[in-house]
Amino acid sequence: MMKKRIIIFNISFWLALLTIILTPGKVPTEGASRIEYGFPFRFFIQYQSTEWFIQGVGIQLLYYFLDVFIVYGLINAGLNLWNRLKPIKEESASTIDLNGGISKGYISELRKSIGTRPIILTGVTVIVLNNKNEILLQRRSDSGDWGTIGGALELAETFEEAAHRELYEEAGLRTNNLQYITLLSGKDMYYQYPHGDEVYNALVVYETKDTMGIPEIQDDEGLELKYFSLEQRIEGINKMAEVILRKSGYISWV
């Protein structure tokens, strides 16, 4: 019986190793991030870039199950595995929006410690203009108002990297031509999210008139994308988006 279990263990172990697959292709985000899913296996997808990612079953967890199975049998192994598995999904700070979106990942972990108290939120805004000098805005699914393209930085990410990432995540666009416009910070950049979190935004504003692709919603944070004239007041514009555009010199209407 023990010999049979050892044979099963060896076969299962090598099959588990083969579950790690290097898969080419595009993924939703740029930069390293990890998403894990719980029972029946802690299945993971390790995003390294838009060019490739690794996916498979968590080897350590499967090894643990097989180890208990050999010593104590299937029932005990199953019970131990069930107790260890918890459905989780880890998301990066890239999903945080400066115009009123719900914070996730890094910021949400920080919020668990400090609650809704004000923090400094470092991020970017990308001003996307078409050939009519109209600006591309996104209507938020949580608040229903119109906000600029942008979001918070991920850990170890540069401002320019964040700008490229946010442009693709929120509008499905790419660009090889980002122009630095200004750096915004201070008391005017205070914002309170609908759920109560308070932030003082410190962000870099970029502009691009040369984009590749067709504007389209990439996630559930937005309802639609639309170009607006900067010459007249934009009805339903988000409060922070208006502050950003005004302080950056794009609008002067009252």
Secondary structure, DSSP 8 states (H G I E B T S, - for coil): -HHHHHHHHHHHHHHHHHT-EEEES--S-SS-EEEEE-TT--EEEEE-SSSEEEEEE-HHHHHHHHHHHHHH-HHHHHHHHHHH--------GGG--TTT----HHHHHHHHHHTT--EEEEEEEEEEB-TT--EEEEEETTT-SEE-EEEE--TT--HHHHHHHHHHHHH--EES--EEEEEE-SGGGEEE-TTS-EEEEEEEEEEES-EES-----STTEEEEEEE-SSS--TTB-HHHHHHHHHTTS----
